[in-house]
Amino acid sequence: MIITIGFLVFLIAAIMLGVPIAFALIFCAAGTALILGGSATNPQIIAAQLMRGTDSVTMMALPFFVVAGELMNRGGLTRRIIAFCNIFVGRLPGGLGYVTILACLMFASLVGSAVASTAALGAILIPMMVNSGYNRAKSAGLVASANLVAPIMPPSVPMIVYGVCAGVSIKSLFLGGVAPAIYLTLIMCIVWFFVSRKDAVKSDAPRPTIKETVRIFFDGLWALLLPLIIIVGLRGGIFTATEAGVVAVVYALIVGIFVYRELKPGVLFKAFISATKMSAVVMFLAAAAMVAAYIMTIGRIPQMMTEALGPLVSHPLLLNILLNLIIILMGTCVDVVPTILIMTPIMLPLLKAAHIDLIYFGIVFTLSNVLGLTSPPVGPVLNVACATGKVKMEQLIGPVMPYYVIQCILVLVIILIPETITYPLQWFAGYTVTAPLPSILDVFR
């Protein structure tokens, strides 16, 4: 118990002092090692665990997908996706809102990061909505909330991190993320329908000619082909998740250089620099988390947590709800990737003891995690939306809340009715859960 308390005290103290999460993890690991004494304080062991954190073929998928996302974004794909969605739903009442939601879904399948997607789409869509007569705060709130689909739709950066930490198939996680991404998109459209009824604006833009429509359609079609290639390749066993990242980079280069012709040498250099910085941050977090996980393991912290929550092991549905509630609360102050890196080693023994399928839980876990991106006080996506939309945080919280509430309800529904994930997962990825999951539908059977 002293070890657990010490670990938490060191971690919380470091975070409250404003120490970056990666260094906070190393700090709390070092402090806990001093309490443990013995070989735990050996600096060579700490260094070895740091190396182990990134020494993974599977983890290489992350920088490849980050590079692909940067190349597609800077290669002129963003505005083509928006134009593509606009020809289908742009002329409906509140049409630009639906364009935003669909564009976020399409862009999510290229980027895998809600922050990057919000920055890219928000810079174009928020001014476009404001110029068309939409409320600025509501527009920024819609862009922020709709982009939560980015870490769920493959290729998902958080799912790569969870897959490495939990030792499960990233391919199954990717394909399992398609269904909840569609659920998120549908509920966003439903909420927007009610939110925009009072001040919905009908587009007065001239209807594009047939020739323009065909050109826009085929321009945007290049964006749709990448996720299709990745999903078909993974589903058919043609390549692994890491190899899919390489395919994505090659495809992005070909489209950006030879089709759109916007990836000039200067743009390429900036894209690689940006991707390097983003990848380095996540990789260093993974390395620091491996040190913390090692110290937690030798300090028996996961076992202590299992013993403390032992009575819930025989009630997996309640355990699932409790763990996801903890994750949602953590999301208010800790970012997605650090939460996954900190909590996965702690939760794994509990999940295995309760016979909760790790792929299914990873999908729900990721969905619960991303809710923190639009919940104050941290809310990284909220901050990006404030910057791109030129609104204050307090102006944005109100418009975001309807979406946040319905997204929380979606998480609860997926927990209570796991078939919403397991059936599409079995059909789409050919993956069958290892043990039957408790469902509220059992009451009616």
C-alpha positions in Angstrom: 0.0 0.0 0.0 2.9 2.4 0.8 4.3 1.7 -2.6 1.0 2.5 -4.4 0.5 5.7 -2.4 4.1 6.7 -3.1 3.7 6.1 -6.8 0.5 8.2 -7.0 1.9 11.0 -4.8 5.0 11.3 -7.0 3.0 11.3 -10.2 0.3 13.7 -9.0 2.9 16.1 -7.5 4.9 16.1 -10.8 1.8 16.8 -12.9 0.6 19.6 -10.5 4.0 21.2 -10.8 3.6 21.4 -14.5 6.2 18.8 -15.3 5.6 17.3 -18.8 3.9 13.9 -18.6 6.8 11.9 -19.9 9.2 13.4 -17.3 6.5 13.1 -14.6 6.3 9.3 -15.4 10.1 8.9 -15.1 10.1 11.0 -11.9 7.4 9.0 -10.2 9.1 5.7 -11.4 12.5 6.9 -9.9 10.8 8.0 -6.6 9.0 4.7 -6.3 12.2 2.8 -7.1 13.9 4.6 -4.2 11.1 3.3 -1.9 11.5 -0.2 -3.2 15.3 -0.1 -3.0 17.5 -3.0 -4.2 17.9 -3.6 -7.9 15.0 -1.3 -8.7 17.4 1.7 -8.2 19.9 0.4 -10.8 20.1 3.1 -13.5 21.1 0.5 -16.1 17.7 -1.2 -15.6 15.9 2.1 -16.0 17.8 2.9 -19.2 17.1 -0.6 -20.6 13.3 -0.1 -19.9 13.4 3.3 -21.7 14.8 1.5 -24.8 12.2 -1.3 -24.5 9.4 1.3 -24.6 10.1 2.1 -28.3 12.0 -1.0 -29.5 8.9 -2.5 -31.2 8.2 -3.3 -34.8 4.5 -2.7 -34.1 5.2 0.8 -32.7 6.8 1.7 -36.0 3.3 2.0 -37.5 2.8 5.2 -35.5 5.4 7.4 -37.2 4.5 6.1 -40.6 0.8 7.0 -40.2 1.7 10.4 -38.7 3.9 11.1 -41.8 1.1 9.9 -44.1 -1.4 12.2 -42.4 1.0 15.2 -42.6 1.6 14.6 -46.3 -2.1 14.2 -47.1 -2.9 17.4 -45.2 -0.2 19.5 -46.7 -0.8 18.0 -50.2 -4.1 19.9 -50.6 -6.4 17.1 -49.5 -8.2 19.1 -46.8 -10.1 21.5 -49.0 -10.8 18.7 -51.6 -12.5 16.6 -48.8 -14.6 19.6 -47.8 -15.6 20.3 -51.5 -16.4 16.5 -51.9 -18.7 16.5 -48.9 -20.3 19.8 -50.0 -21.7 18.4 -53.2 -23.7 15.8 -51.3 -25.1 17.7 -48.2 -23.9 21.3 -48.6 -27.3 22.6 -49.8 -29.4 21.2 -47.0 -30.6 23.5 -44.2 -27.7 23.6 -41.8 -25.7 21.9 -44.6 -22.3 23.2 -43.8 -22.7 21.5 -40.4 -23.2 18.1 -42.1 -20.3 18.9 -44.4 -18.2 19.4 -41.3 -19.2 16.1 -39.7 -18.7 14.1 -42.9 -15.4 15.9 -43.6 -14.2 15.0 -40.1 -15.0 11.3 -40.7 -13.1 11.3 -44.0 -10.2 13.2 -42.7 -10.1 10.9 -39.6 -9.3 8.0 -41.9 -6.2 9.8 -43.0 -4.8 11.5 -39.9 -5.7 9.4 -36.7 -5.2 12.5 -34.4 -8.1 14.7 -33.2 -5.8 17.7 -32.6 -4.3 17.6 -36.0 -7.7 17.1 -37.7 -9.2 20.0 -35.7 -6.4 22.3 -36.6 -6.5 21.4 -40.3 -10.3 21.4 -40.8 -11.1 24.1 -38.3 -8.9 26.7 -40.0 -11.1 26.3 -43.2 -14.5 25.2 -41.9 -15.0 27.6 -39.0 -14.5 30.8 -41.1 -16.5 29.3 -43.9 -19.5 28.6 -41.5 -19.2 32.1 -39.9 -19.2 33.8 -43.3 -22.3 31.8 -44.2 -24.2 33.2 -41.2 -23.6 30.5 -38.5 -22.8 31.3 -34.9 -19.0 31.3 -34.4 -19.0 29.5 -31.0 -21.5 26.8 -32.3 -19.4 26.3 -35.4 -16.2 25.9 -33.3 -18.0 23.5 -30.9 -19.2 21.4 -33.8 -15.7 21.1 -35.4 -14.2 20.2 -32.0 -16.8 17.6 -31.2 -17.0 16.0 -34.7 -13.2 15.5 -34.7 -13.4 13.1 -31.8 -13.9 10.5 -34.5 -10.3 10.9 -35.6 -8.7 8.7 -32.8 -11.4 6.0 -33.3 -11.4 5.6 -37.1 -8.4 3.7 -38.4 -5.5 4.5 -38.5 -5.8 5.4 -34.8 -2.7 6.6 -32.9 -4.3 5.8 -29.5 -5.2 2.3 -30.7 -1.6 1.6 -31.8 -0.4 2.7 -28.4 -3.0 0.5 -26.6 -2.2 -2.5 -28.9 1.5 -2.3 -28.0 0.8 -1.9 -24.3 -1.8 -4.7 -24.1 0.0 -7.0 -26.6 -3.1 -7.4 -28.8 -3.7 -7.2 -32.6 -3.6 -3.6 -33.9 -5.3 -4.9 -37.1 -8.3 -6.1 -35.1 -8.4 -2.8 -33.1 -8.3 -0.8 -36.4 -11.1 -2.7 -38.0 -13.1 -2.7 -34.8 -12.9 1.1 -34.7 -15.0 1.5 -37.9 -18.4 0.8 -36.2 -18.0 3.2 -33.3 -16.7 5.9 -35.7 -19.9 5.5 -37.8 -22.0 5.6 -34.6 -20.2 8.9 -33.6 -20.9 10.4 -37.0 -24.6 9.5 -36.9 -25.2 10.9 -33.4 -23.3 14.0 -34.4 -25.7 14.5 -37.3 -28.7 13.9 -35.1 -27.6 16.4 -32.5 -26.6 19.0 -35.1 -30.1 18.6 -36.6 -31.7 19.8 -33.3 -29.0 22.3 -32.4 -29.2 24.0 -35.8 -32.9 24.1 -36.2 -33.3 27.6 -34.8 -30.5 29.2 -36.8 -30.0 26.8 -39.7 -28.7 28.5 -42.7 -29.5 27.3 -46.2 -26.6 27.6 -48.6 -27.0 30.4 -51.2 -23.9 29.3 -53.1 -24.5 28.6 -56.7 -25.2 24.9 -57.6 -22.1 23.5 -59.2 -22.4 22.4 -62.8 -22.3 18.8 -63.8 -18.7 19.2 -65.1 -17.6 20.9 -61.8 -19.4 18.2 -59.7 -17.6 15.4 -61.6 -14.2 17.2 -61.2 -14.8 17.7 -57.4 -16.0 14.1 -57.0 -12.9 12.6 -58.7 -10.6 15.0 -56.8 -12.1 13.9 -53.5 -12.1 10.2 -54.5 -8.3 10.0 -54.1 -8.9 10.8 -50.4 -11.4 7.9 -50.1 -9.0 5.4 -51.8 -6.4 5.5 -49.0 -8.6 4.2 -46.1 -10.1 1.7 -48.5 -6.7 0.4 -49.4 -5.7 0.1 -45.7 -9.0 -1.6 -44.6 -9.1 -4.0 -47.5 -5.3 -4.8 -47.1 -5.7 -5.4 -43.3 -8.9 -7.4 -43.7 -7.5 -9.5 -46.5 -4.2 -10.2 -44.6 -2.2 -8.6 -47.4 -0.1 -6.5 -45.0 0.3 -5.9 -41.3 -0.6 -2.6 -39.5 3.1 -1.4 -39.7 3.3 -2.3 -43.4 -0.1 -0.5 -43.9 1.7 2.6 -42.6 4.4 2.3 -45.2 1.7 1.8 -47.9 -0.1 5.0 -46.6 3.1 7.1 -46.9 3.9 5.9 -50.4 0.3 6.5 -51.5 0.3 10.0 -49.9 3.6 10.9 -51.7 2.3 9.7 -55.1 -1.0 11.6 -54.8 0.6 14.7 -53.4 3.4 14.9 -55.9 1.9 13.5 -59.1 -1.9 13.9 -58.8 -2.5 17.1 -56.8 1.1 18.4 -57.5 1.2 20.4 -54.2 3.9 18.5 -52.4 6.9 20.7 -53.3 10.3 20.1 -51.7 9.7 22.9 -49.2 6.3 21.5 -48.2 7.7 18.0 -47.9 10.5 19.2 -45.6 7.9 21.0 -43.3 5.7 17.9 -43.3 8.6 15.6 -42.3 9.7 18.0 -39.5 6.2 18.3 -38.1 5.7 14.5 -38.3 9.1 13.9 -36.6 8.1 16.2 -33.7 4.7 14.6 -33.2 6.2 11.0 -33.4 9.0 11.9 -31.0 6.6 13.1 -28.4 4.5 9.9 -28.5 7.6 7.7 -28.6 9.2 9.4 -25.6 5.9 9.0 -23.8 5.9 5.3 -24.6 9.5 4.9 -23.4 8.8 6.8 -20.1 5.6 4.7 -19.6 7.6 1.5 -20.0 9.8 2.5 -17.0 6.7 3.4 -15.0 5.1 0.0 -15.9 8.3 -1.9 -14.9 8.3 -0.2 -11.5 4.6 -0.8 -11.1 5.1 -4.5 -11.9 8.0 -5.1 -9.4 6.1 -3.0 -6.9 3.0 -5.3 -7.4 0.8 -2.2 -7.9 -1.4 -3.9 -10.5 -1.9 -6.9 -8.2 -2.9 -4.5 -5.4 -5.4 -2.9 -7.7 -6.8 -6.3 -8.6 -7.2 -7.2 -5.0 -8.9 -3.9 -4.2 -11.4 -4.3 -7.0 -11.5 -8.1 -6.6 -15.2 -8.2 -5.7 -16.1 -6.7 -9.1 -14.2 -9.3 -11.0 -17.2 -11.6 -10.7 -19.4 -8.7 -12.1 -17.6 -7.8 -15.3 -20.3 -5.4 -16.5 -20.0 -3.3 -13.3 -16.2 -3.5 -13.5 -16.3 -2.3 -17.2 -18.5 0.7 -16.2 -16.3 1.6 -13.3 -13.1 1.4 -15.3 -14.5 3.6 -18.1 -15.9 6.1 -15.6 -12.4 6.4 -14.1 -11.0 6.9 -17.6 -13.5 9.6 -18.5 -12.7 11.4 -15.2 -8.9 11.1 -15.9 -9.5 12.6 -19.3 -10.5 15.9 -17.8 -6.9 16.5 -16.7 -4.7 14.0 -18.6 -4.3 13.6 -22.4 -5.3 10.4 -24.3 -1.9 8.8 -24.9 -0.6 9.3 -21.4 -3.8 7.9 -19.9 -3.5 4.8 -22.1 0.2 4.3 -21.1 -0.5 4.8 -17.4 -3.7 2.8 -17.0 -3.3 -0.1 -19.4 -0.7 -2.0 -17.3 -2.8 -1.4 -14.2 -6.1 -2.6 -15.8 -4.8 -5.7 -17.7 -4.8 -8.1 -14.7 -8.3 -7.0 -13.8 -9.6 -7.4 -17.4 -8.0 -10.9 -17.7 -9.4 -12.0 -14.3 -12.9 -10.8 -15.3 -12.6 -12.4 -18.8 -13.3 -9.1 -20.5 -12.0 -9.4 -24.1 -9.0 -7.1 -24.6 -9.9 -6.1 -28.2 -13.4 -5.1 -27.3 -12.3 -3.3 -24.2 -9.5 -1.5 -26.1 -12.2 0.0 -28.5 -14.4 1.2 -25.6 -11.3 2.3 -23.6 -10.2 4.5 -26.6 -13.7 5.9 -27.0 -13.8 6.8 -23.3 -10.4 8.3 -23.5 -11.1 10.6 -26.4 -14.0 12.2 -24.6 -11.4 14.0 -22.5 -10.3 15.9 -25.6 -13.4 18.1 -25.4 -13.8 18.2 -21.6 -12.3 21.1 -19.6 -10.0 22.1 -18.0 -7.4 20.5 -20.3 -9.4 19.7 -23.4 -6.6 19.8 -26.1 -9.1 19.8 -28.9 -11.1 22.6 -27.2 -7.9 24.7 -27.1 -7.2 24.1 -30.8 -10.8 24.9 -31.7 -10.6 28.1 -29.7 -7.4 29.1 -31.5 -8.7 28.3 -35.0 -12.2 29.7 -34.3 -11.0 32.8 -32.4 -13.3 32.2 -29.5 -12.8 32.0 -25.7 -12.9 28.7 -23.9 -15.9 29.8 -21.8 -17.8 30.6 -25.0 -17.1 27.1 -26.4 -18.1 24.9 -23.4 -21.8 25.5 -23.8 -22.0 24.6 -27.5 -19.9 21.5 -26.9 -22.0 20.1 -24.1 -24.9 18.6 -26.1 -22.4 16.6 -28.2 -20.4 15.6 -25.1 -23.5 14.3 -23.3 -24.6 12.2 -26.2 -21.1 10.8 -26.7 -21.0 9.7 -23.0 -24.4 8.0 -23.6 -22.9 6.2 -26.6 -20.1 4.8 -24.4 -22.6 3.6 -21.9 -24.7 1.9 -24.6 -21.6 0.2 -26.0 -20.8 -1.1 -22.5 -24.3 -2.3 -21.8 -24.8 -3.8 -25.3 -21.3 -5.1 -26.4 -22.9 -6.6 -29.5 -22.8 -3.1 -31.0 -19.0 -3.7 -31.2 -18.6 -7.5 -31.2 -21.0 -8.2 -34.1 -19.4 -5.7 -36.6 -16.0 -6.8 -35.3 -16.8 -10.4 -36.1 -18.3 -9.6 -39.5 -15.8 -7.0 -40.5 -12.5 -8.2 -39.0 -13.3 -11.9 -38.6 -12.5 -11.6 -34.9 -14.6 -13.5 -32.3 -14.4 -12.5 -28.6 -12.6 -15.0 -26.5 -15.4 -15.2 -23.8 -19.1 -14.1 -23.8 -19.5 -10.5 -22.6 -22.3 -9.6 -20.2 -25.0 -7.7 -22.0 -28.2 -6.0 -20.9 -29.9 -7.9 -23.7 -29.4 -11.1 -21.7 -32.3 -9.9 -19.5 -34.6 -10.3 -22.5 -33.3 -13.6 -23.7 
